[in-house]
Amino acid sequence: MTIARKPKATTPENFIEQGGSAAIRQDSEATAPSFERVPEEKIEGQRGRPKKEKVEEVGVKLRLQASLLEQIDAEVNSRQPSPSRHQWILEAIYEKLDR
C-alpha cells in the first residue's frame, strides 16, 4: 500500500484559479490566440463528406382523433422494419405533396 501525503487544504478561490491550461489569471496580461477562419467549401485534399446545408425545422403540434391515431399505429406496426410514427406521418405528407 502506498502512503501519500495529506493534500493541502485549499479555498474555493484557489481551486478555481488553478483551473487548467485555459485559466486566465488576473495578474497576467495574456492575449487570446488568434485563429484563421477556414472557408466552409470543400478544400482540395480534404477528406470526408462535405458539410450538409442546415435546414431550419419548426415544431408543429398536431391534434388527431384517437381512432385515427390507432389506424396510423396499426399501419406503422404492419411494416417491417416499422418506422416511427413521426417518420410515417412525414412520408404520408411527402406523398400527398408529390401528387
C-alpha positions in Angstrom: 0.0 0.0 0.0 1.4 3.4 -1.0 1.4 6.1 1.6 0.8 9.6 0.3 0.9 13.0 2.0 -2.3 14.6 3.1 -3.5 17.1 0.5 -3.2 20.7 1.3 -6.4 22.5 2.2 -7.4 24.9 -0.4 -10.1 27.6 -0.6 -12.6 27.5 -3.5 -11.0 30.7 -4.9 -7.5 28.9 -5.1 -9.1 25.8 -6.6 -10.9 27.8 -9.3 -7.7 29.9 -10.0 -5.7 26.7 -10.7 -8.3 25.9 -13.4 -6.3 24.3 -16.1 -4.4 25.2 -19.2 -7.0 27.7 -20.3 -7.3 29.5 -17.0 -7.0 33.3 -17.2 -5.1 34.9 -14.3 -5.8 38.5 -13.4 -2.2 39.4 -12.8 -1.0 38.4 -16.3 -1.8 40.3 -19.5 -2.0 37.2 -21.7 -3.7 37.8 -25.1 -6.0 35.2 -26.6 -4.5 33.3 -29.6 -5.8 34.3 -33.0 -7.2 31.6 -35.3 -7.6 31.9 -39.0 -11.0 31.1 -40.4 -11.0 28.1 -42.8 -13.5 28.5 -45.7 -16.5 26.2 -45.4 -16.4 24.9 -49.0 -14.5 21.7 -49.6 -10.8 22.2 -49.7 -8.8 20.1 -52.2 -7.3 17.1 -50.4 -9.8 17.4 -47.5 -11.2 14.1 -46.5 -14.8 13.2 -45.5 -18.1 14.4 -46.7 -18.8 18.0 -47.4 -20.9 19.7 -44.8 -24.6 19.5 -45.1 -26.6 22.6 -45.5 -28.6 23.3 -42.4 -32.4 23.3 -42.9 -34.5 25.1 -40.4 -37.1 22.9 -38.7 -40.2 24.1 -37.0 -42.1 22.1 -34.4 -45.8 21.6 -35.1 -48.4 20.2 -32.7 -51.0 18.0 -34.4 -54.4 17.1 -32.9 -55.8 13.9 -34.1 -58.8 11.8 -33.2 -57.9 8.7 -31.1 -59.4 6.4 -33.7 -57.3 8.0 -36.5 -54.1 7.6 -34.3 -55.0 3.9 -33.8 -55.3 3.4 -37.5 -51.9 5.1 -38.1 -50.3 3.0 -35.4 -51.7 -0.2 -37.0 -50.2 0.8 -40.4 -46.9 1.7 -38.7 -46.7 -1.7 -36.9 -47.6 -3.6 -40.1 -44.4 -2.5 -41.9 -41.1 -4.3 -41.3 -38.9 -2.7 -40.1 -41.5 -0.4 -38.7 -40.7 3.3 -38.9 -41.5 5.7 -36.1 -44.9 7.3 -36.1 -43.3 10.6 -36.9 -41.5 9.2 -39.9 -44.7 7.5 -41.2 -46.6 10.8 -40.9 -43.8 12.7 -42.8 -43.8 10.1 -45.5 -47.6 10.5 -45.9 -47.2 14.3 -46.1 -44.5 14.0 -48.8 -46.5 11.5 -50.8 -49.5 13.9 -50.8 -47.3 16.8 -51.8 -45.8 14.9 -54.7 -49.2 14.3 -56.3 
